[in-house]
Amino acid sequence: MPQQTTFHFLLETSRHFTRTLLRGVVRWSNLYGPVTLVASPGHVEQQFILSSAKQLAKQKVGIIARLSTPGVVEARRKYGIPVVTIEPSLEKDAVIKRKLEISEILSNSPQIARMGAEHFVASGFRRFAYCGLPLRHWSDVREREFHHAITSRGYECHIYPFPDRLRLMSRAEEHPFLAAWLASLPKPIAVMTCNDDRGAQIIETCNFEGYQVPEQIAVLGVDDDDLICELTHPSLSSIRLDLENAGFRAAELLFALISRKVSGYHCISLEPTRIVPRASSVVTEHEDIMIRSAIRFIRNNYQSPIGAAEVARELDVSRRTLERRFASILGRSILERIHSFRLEQARDLLIETDDSVEQIAESAGFANLKQMLRVFKKFVNMTPSQFREKHGKVKE
């Protein structure tokens, strides 16, 4: 009887990020198994499994874990067990992974940061800030790329100066530092955070200190952990990541490594799919009354055949005047703002429905499929079909 392939998933399943990765692993297993999947999130279970690495090495087995999980590096270095890890905290971890040919899931932090910047700029903000975490390489990359995306547009970007780079503080310990930083910021301002936990912490501090969210301080997180996002008050806007498909691809890669169909270091890129707007970043009252009125009209009518002329007519101003105001304040044209609403709707439909791209083009408000293709190519750098293939769910 052929030996059964086993995946050991050694990540905590209490959090949205790793739980959704596991869902992708399960989906791959259901489609292409049989594979025995052992999910052992507890520290004791991890130590038990990894203490048996010598025995596991004799089997068709692979591990999905953090690099810091006890025994993972030894299991790879000493016994050659295939390993796929999630994003490292420290930059030096990357050296270890490549040296030992430990593959990984790595988030596309530059694209995440650019998406966050685009969301805020398109919403009409002109003041920006970033709040990350210490000793987290992925947070540092998002900080750098968000800062670049904002300053390259001619705006200033404020960075939260973490008070002690050598350790993480409890929320209670850090509260006075966060409160002082928020007090120092010009307002209104849009704050991108490195993840949803950090975003919820910013909103919590704003509520305690009496700042209105989003009118004074708008907040955007990353991961779209719906429980965290909906528990905050107001609810937290977030950048959704393609976690389930990343888990699916991790399982596919791990099986190929176990079967010796591939070898060496491999990187699975975890891509952002879209912004999930909630109350923390949706400002209905822009400080410029003309922009405010225009965006409200566009939001309510983008699925209809409107363009710059219709928006100007609604506001009873000349198209030239309105175009100049959009360019000077938002740094984009009226049509680009209309297309951004349509693009978000099209992305949702491509991921969540089986509708044809022609149907989606019509539902999202594009004049025709050709126009949607052109907008996708410009802003997403791929066709709608490629986007669906990359981010849509594999049909069972």
KEBA-32437 format. One record per residue (C-alpha): residue in three letters; x, y, z. Coordinates in steps of 0.1 Angstrom, whole numbers, padded with zeros to 4 digits, always signed. Example, Ala and Ser with C-alpha at 12.3 -4.5 7.8 and 13.67 -1.06 7.14 Angstrom:
# residues 2
ALA+0123-0045+0078;SER+0137-0011+0071;
This chain:
# residues 396
MET+0000+0000+0000;PRO+0014+0034-0010;GLN+0024+0057+0019;GLN-0002+0084+0028;THR+0009+0120+0024;THR+0004+0141+0056;PHE+0004+0179+0060;HIS+0011+0192+0095;PHE-0006+0226+0098;LEU+0011+0241+0129;LEU-0005+0276+0129;GLU-0031+0289+0154;THR-0066+0286+0140;SER-0082+0312+0163;ARG-0072+0341+0140;HIS-0088+0350+0107;PHE-0055+0351+0088;THR-0043+0316+0096;ARG-0078+0301+0097;THR-0085+0313+0062;LEU-0051+0299+0050;LEU-0062+0266+0065;ARG-0095+0268+0046;GLY-0075+0270+0014;VAL-0054+0240+0024;VAL-0085+0220+0031;ARG-0100+0230-0002;TRP-0069+0218-0021;SER-0070+0185-0001;ASN-0107+0180-0010;LEU-0099+0185-0047;TYR-0066+0167-0050;GLY-0063+0144-0020;PRO-0063+0120-0004;VAL-0040+0139+0020;THR-0041+0135+0058;LEU-0043+0170+0073;VAL-0032+0174+0109;ALA-0040+0208+0123;SER-0022+0212+0156;PRO-0023+0248+0167;GLY-0015+0243+0204;HIS+0021+0248+0216;VAL+0021+0214+0233;GLU+0010+0196+0202;GLN+0036+0214+0181;GLN+0064+0203+0204;PHE+0051+0167+0204;ILE+0050+0166+0166;LEU+0083+0183+0160;SER+0101+0162+0187;SER+0092+0133+0164;ALA+0108+0149+0133;LYS+0132+0120+0129;GLN+0103+0096+0126;LEU+0083+0120+0104;ALA+0112+0123+0080;LYS+0107+0086+0071;GLN+0071+0094+0059;LYS+0056+0115+0031;VAL+0051+0145+0053;GLY+0054+0183+0051;ILE+0049+0212+0075;ILE+0031+0246+0072;ALA+0042+0268+0101;ARG+0059+0299+0113;LEU+0096+0299+0111;SER+0097+0306+0148;THR+0076+0275+0157;PRO+0098+0252+0179;GLY+0116+0226+0158;VAL+0107+0238+0123;VAL+0142+0249+0113;GLU+0157+0218+0128;ALA+0131+0196+0110;ARG+0142+0211+0077;ARG+0180+0214+0084;LYS+0185+0180+0100;TYR+0159+0158+0084;GLY+0150+0176+0051;ILE+0113+0177+0058;PRO+0096+0201+0033;VAL+0084+0233+0050;VAL+0062+0262+0039;THR+0061+0292+0063;ILE+0042+0324+0065;GLU+0057+0358+0064;PRO+0088+0363+0086;SER+0089+0390+0113;LEU+0126+0398+0109;GLU+0145+0406+0077;LYS+0172+0381+0087;ASP+0146+0353+0086;ALA+0147+0356+0048;VAL+0184+0346+0047;ILE+0176+0315+0068;LYS+0148+0305+0045;ARG+0168+0308+0013;LYS+0198+0290+0028;LEU+0176+0260+0040;GLU+0153+0262+0010;ILE+0123+0269+0032;SER+0095+0282+0010;GLU+0071+0309+0022;ILE+0039+0328+0018;LEU+0049+0365+0014;SER+0024+0393+0013;ASN+0027+0419-0015;SER+0032+0447+0010;PRO+0041+0473-0017;GLN+0008+0467-0035;ILE-0011+0467-0002;ALA+0004+0501+0007;ARG-0004+0515-0027;MET-0039+0503-0025;GLY-0043+0520+0009;ALA-0029+0553-0004;GLU-0051+0552-0034;HIS-0082+0546-0013;PHE-0075+0576+0009;VAL-0065+0600-0019;ALA-0096+0590-0039;SER-0117+0597-0008;GLY-0105+0633-0008;PHE-0080+0633+0020;ARG-0049+0656+0019;ARG-0033+0646+0052;PHE-0019+0612+0058;ALA-0002+0590+0085;TYR+0009+0554+0090;CYS+0009+0534+0122;GLY+0028+0501+0123;LEU+0043+0476+0147;PRO+0080+0473+0158;LEU+0102+0444+0149;ARG+0079+0434+0120;HIS+0096+0435+0086;TRP+0063+0434+0067;SER+0051+0464+0087;ASP+0083+0483+0078;VAL+0078+0476+0041;ARG+0042+0488+0042;GLU+0053+0519+0060;ARG+0080+0527+0035;GLU+0058+0520+0005;PHE+0028+0540+0019;HIS+0051+0569+0027;HIS+0064+0568-0009;ALA+0030+0565-0024;ILE+0018+0596-0005;THR+0048+0618-0008;SER+0052+0611-0045;ARG+0018+0627-0049;GLY+0031+0658-0032;TYR+0015+0652+0003;GLU+0031+0649+0037;CYS+0030+0616+0055;HIS+0034+0613+0093;ILE+0049+0582+0107;TYR+0041+0569+0142;PRO+0074+0569+0162;PHE+0071+0537+0183;PRO+0084+0546+0218;ASP+0105+0515+0223;ARG+0117+0495+0193;LEU+0130+0468+0215;ARG+0097+0454+0227;LEU+0060+0453+0222;MET+0039+0472+0247;SER+0005+0463+0260;ARG-0024+0485+0249;ALA-0026+0501+0283;GLU+0012+0509+0283;GLU+0011+0523+0248;HIS-0021+0543+0251;PRO-0004+0576+0262;PHE+0021+0574+0234;LEU-0006+0568+0208;ALA-0028+0595+0223;ALA+0000+0620+0222;TRP+0008+0612+0186;LEU-0028+0615+0175;ALA-0030+0648+0193;SER+0000+0661+0173;LEU-0014+0652+0139;PRO-0031+0678+0117;LYS-0068+0671+0111;PRO-0087+0658+0093;ILE-0062+0630+0086;ALA-0063+0595+0071;VAL-0043+0569+0090;MET-0033+0536+0074;THR-0023+0508+0099;CYS-0002+0477+0093;ASN-0031+0453+0102;ASP-0066+0452+0116;ASP-0054+0448+0152;ARG-0035+0480+0149;GLY-0065+0497+0132;ALA-0088+0487+0160;GLN-0063+0500+0186;ILE-0062+0534+0168;ILE-0100+0536+0168;GLU-0101+0526+0205;THR-0076+0554+0213;CYS-0096+0579+0192;ASN-0128+0570+0211;PHE-0111+0573+0245;GLU-0095+0607+0236;GLY-0127+0621+0220;TYR-0117+0622+0183;GLN-0144+0616+0157;VAL-0138+0587+0134;PRO-0137+0592+0104;GLU-0145+0630+0104;GLN-0113+0639+0122;ILE-0093+0607+0119;ALA-0101+0581+0092;VAL-0086+0546+0097;LEU-0078+0517+0074;GLY-0065+0483+0084;VAL-0052+0452+0065;ASP-0064+0416+0065;ASP-0102+0422+0066;ASP-0107+0401+0098;ASP-0145+0406+0098;LEU-0148+0400+0135;ILE-0123+0426+0145;CYS-0135+0450+0118;GLU-0172+0448+0129;LEU-0165+0449+0166;THR-0148+0483+0165;HIS-0169+0514+0167;PRO-0172+0527+0141;SER-0165+0496+0120;LEU-0130+0493+0105;SER-0123+0496+0068;SER-0097+0471+0057;ILE-0078+0457+0027;ARG-0088+0422+0020;LEU-0060+0397+0012;ASP-0064+0366-0010;LEU-0057+0343+0020;GLU-0077+0313+0010;ASN-0061+0310-0024;ALA-0027+0315-0008;GLY-0034+0285+0014;PHE-0046+0265-0016;ARG-0013+0273-0034;ALA+0007+0265-0003;ALA-0008+0230-0002;GLU-0002+0226-0039;LEU+0035+0236-0034;LEU+0040+0214-0003;PHE+0026+0183-0021;ALA+0050+0190-0050;LEU+0079+0194-0026;ILE+0070+0161-0008;SER+0066+0143-0041;ARG+0100+0157-0053;LYS+0083+0172-0084;VAL+0100+0206-0074;SER+0128+0216-0051;GLY+0144+0246-0037;TYR+0130+0278-0023;HIS+0096+0291-0036;CYS+0077+0322-0027;ILE+0039+0324-0029;SER+0028+0360-0032;LEU-0002+0369-0010;GLU-0021+0396-0030;PRO-0045+0422-0019;THR-0078+0419-0037;ARG-0098+0450-0027;ILE-0107+0476-0001;VAL-0137+0467+0021;PRO-0150+0501+0030;ARG-0167+0505+0064;ALA-0175+0535+0086;SER-0140+0542+0097;SER-0128+0556+0063;VAL-0160+0566+0045;VAL-0163+0603+0049;THR-0195+0617+0036;GLU-0187+0653+0043;HIS-0156+0665+0024;GLU-0143+0699+0034;ASP-0146+0712-0001;ILE-0184+0715-0008;MET-0180+0710-0046;ILE-0160+0678-0042;ARG-0183+0666-0015;SER-0214+0670-0036;ALA-0197+0655-0067;ILE-0185+0624-0048;ARG-0219+0619-0033;PHE-0235+0621-0067;ILE-0210+0597-0082;ARG-0214+0572-0053;ASN-0251+0571-0058;ASN-0251+0570-0096;TYR-0218+0553-0108;GLN-0238+0522-0121;SER-0257+0546-0145;PRO-0242+0559-0177;ILE-0227+0591-0162;GLY-0195+0610-0170;ALA-0179+0643-0162;ALA-0206+0662-0180;GLU-0234+0647-0160;VAL-0217+0653-0127;ALA-0210+0690-0137;ARG-0246+0694-0148;GLU-0259+0680-0115;LEU-0238+0705-0096;ASP-0247+0734-0119;VAL-0210+0743-0126;SER-0189+0742-0157;ARG-0172+0709-0165;ARG-0138+0727-0168;THR-0142+0742-0133;LEU-0151+0709-0118;GLU-0123+0691-0136;ARG-0098+0717-0123;ARG-0111+0713-0087;PHE-0108+0675-0089;ALA-0072+0677-0103;SER-0060+0702-0077;ILE-0076+0685-0047;LEU-0078+0648-0055;GLY-0051+0646-0081;ARG-0073+0627-0105;SER-0100+0633-0131;ILE-0138+0630-0125;LEU-0139+0600-0149;GLU-0111+0583-0129;ARG-0132+0587-0097;ILE-0162+0572-0114;HIS-0142+0543-0127;SER-0128+0537-0092;PHE-0163+0530-0079;ARG-0171+0508-0109;LEU-0138+0489-0105;GLU-0145+0480-0069;GLN-0179+0467-0078;ALA-0165+0447-0107;ARG-0138+0432-0084;ASP-0165+0421-0060;LEU-0186+0405-0087;LEU-0156+0387-0102;ILE-0147+0371-0069;GLU-0181+0364-0055;THR-0203+0355-0085;ASP-0203+0333-0116;ASP-0216+0361-0138;SER-0198+0365-0172;VAL-0174+0394-0176;GLU-0199+0410-0200;GLN-0227+0408-0174;ILE-0203+0423-0147;ALA-0193+0451-0170;GLU-0229+0461-0173;SER-0237+0456-0136;ALA-0208+0477-0125;GLY-0218+0506-0148;PHE-0192+0504-0175;ALA-0203+0515-0210;ASN-0192+0482-0225;LEU-0168+0453-0219;LYS-0141+0471-0239;GLN-0142+0500-0214;MET-0139+0476-0184;LEU-0110+0459-0200;ARG-0092+0492-0205;VAL-0098+0503-0169;PHE-0086+0469-0155;LYS-0055+0470-0176;LYS-0047+0506-0164;PHE-0054+0502-0127;VAL-0051+0465-0120;ASN-0025+0456-0147;MET-0044+0425-0157;THR-0077+0416-0175;PRO-0109+0408-0156;SER-0106+0371-0165;GLN-0070+0370-0152;PHE-0082+0387-0120;ARG-0109+0361-0116;GLU-0085+0333-0123;LYS-0061+0346-0097;HIS-0085+0356-0070;GLY-0118+0337-0076;LYS-0125+0305-0058;VAL-0116+0272-0075;LYS-0148+0253-0082;GLU-0151+0220-0065;
